[in-house]
Amino acid sequence: MYDVAIIGSGPAGISAAINLKVLGKNFIWLSNGEVSKKLTQAERVKNYPGLPDVTGGELAWTFRNHTDVMNIKLCEEVITGVYDTGDKFTLLAGEREYEARAVILCTGVEAGKPIEGEDEFVGRGISYCATCDGQLYKDKTIAVLCTDKKFEHEVEFLAELSKRCYVMPMYRGYEIKSPKAEIILKNPVKFSGGMRLNTVAFKDGSVEVDGVFILKGSFSPSTLVHGLRTQNGHIEVSRDCSTNIAGIFAAGDCTGRPYQYAKSVGEGNVAAHSAVEYLAKTKHNV
Ligand SMILES: Cc1cc2nc3c(=O)[nH]c(=O)nc-3n(C[C@H](O)[C@H](O)[C@H](O)COP(=O)(O)OP(=O)(O)OC[C@H]3O[C@@H](n4cnc5c(N)ncnc54)[C@H](O)[C@@H]3O)c2cc1C
């Protein structure tokens, strides 16, 4: 059991991790990649104090060098759900679980909106985790939406256990090896059904399925944490970065505009201090 779990390896998560380390907390830092792509993608950064003109890659290196020097380890995981389990939170990562007294969400903003019907059918035909839910669809017809090459082994696993498997790779240069994978080069526009999902619709047609797997590395905040209050896709926070759920804090782009490194770093700092205050107040200062 950790005091705090941080999700995200962008500037907000990095800042939260550095501050929790300084404050001497027992925490786990989880993210789906070594460093946020939004750091490395920036061609030139000219508005970060102290570094007048750097590439995103250089800024990323500077940040991660800081965590390395402080011996802060990142645990590479895609978190598919955060559940309030009484006096603690359980974070699901495939078949693994992590427990913490408080959570800091530093998950950034998702590019693109969820597909129509996605939120409605989560747990009723839509799954985000091949290893957790794959066996439920043994010998059934499924569709798999794969957003990144790194999930291809999960696609192959699902294709092998299914009766029929439609695969929609959302990137170029896919190399899905299972002969059972039926590739559809179209974007799904809607998921529909009754009590359970049964149809994936495209602009020009549809397929009937028993279930859909969406393999991606990040989720909308309300999909990730049931009951989390959001507005226009951003997590509602108070000035201390607390959310409507006691013990869950949020920092960075996920709390709203402006989308900026310095704002994310600042909020990561605030969220870390607020999480520590919360632990002290609730006598969880383990
Ligand atoms: C091309 C480009 C150039 C930019 N240039 C500038 C600039 O010059 N100056 C400036 O101030 N800002 C700039 N920005 C904006 C800046 O990148 C963002 O504001 C900043 O990265 C936000 O930091 P963050 O930590 O809140 O989120 P992010 O950097 O988006 O990090 C979120 C992290 O959470 C991880 N994550 C999300 N969900 C999960 C999950 N479920 N499980 C595990 N991990 C998860 C992601 O993989 C990622 O590591 C630029 C952005 C882009 C795209």
The ligand as a Gaussian input file, in Angstrom:
#p B3LYP/6-31G(d) Opt

LIG

0 1
 C        3.665000      19.833000     -30.293000
 C        3.425000      20.489000     -28.944000
 C        4.184000      21.601000     -28.595000
 C        3.965000      22.230000     -27.347000
 N        4.727000      23.315000     -27.032000
 C        4.565000      23.912000     -25.835000
 C        5.397000      25.027000     -25.477000
 O        6.247000      25.475000     -26.238000
 N        5.203000      25.572000     -24.247000
 C        4.265000      25.104000     -23.350000
 O        4.161000      25.636000     -22.245000
 N        3.483000      24.038000     -23.685000
 C        3.595000      23.442000     -24.895000
 N        2.813000      22.374000     -25.226000
 C        1.780000      21.914000     -24.266000
 C        2.383000      20.916000     -23.262000
 O        2.909000      19.842000     -23.971000
 C        1.327000      20.404000     -22.282000
 O        0.661000      21.494000     -21.681000
 C        1.971000      19.547000     -21.174000
 O        2.683000      18.459000     -21.714000
 C        0.912000      19.041000     -20.213000
 O        1.524000      18.291000     -19.215000
 P        0.699000      17.218000     -18.362000
 O        1.686000      16.588000     -17.447000
 O       -0.496000      17.872000     -17.797000
 O        0.150000      16.175000     -19.427000
 P        0.878000      15.330000     -20.536000
 O        2.195000      15.930000     -20.913000
 O       -0.117000      15.143000     -21.618000
 O        1.195000      13.953000     -19.813000
 C        0.184000      13.044000     -19.501000
 C        0.833000      11.716000     -19.204000
 O       -0.097000      10.795000     -18.658000
 C        0.032000       9.542000     -19.289000
 N       -1.252000       8.850000     -19.166000
 C       -2.473000       9.345000     -19.504000
 N       -3.432000       8.446000     -19.198000
 C       -2.801000       7.371000     -18.646000
 C       -3.251000       6.123000     -18.140000
 N       -4.545000       5.809000     -18.131000
 N       -2.335000       5.255000     -17.654000
 C       -1.018000       5.567000     -17.661000
 N       -0.531000       6.732000     -18.145000
 C       -1.406000       7.622000     -18.624000
 C        0.423000       9.930000     -20.725000
 O        1.009000       8.901000     -21.426000
 C        1.418000      11.033000     -20.428000
 O        2.673000      10.507000     -20.073000
 C        2.993000      21.730000     -26.451000
 C        2.236000      20.620000     -26.821000
 C        2.438000      20.001000     -28.042000
 C        1.617000      18.775000     -28.408000

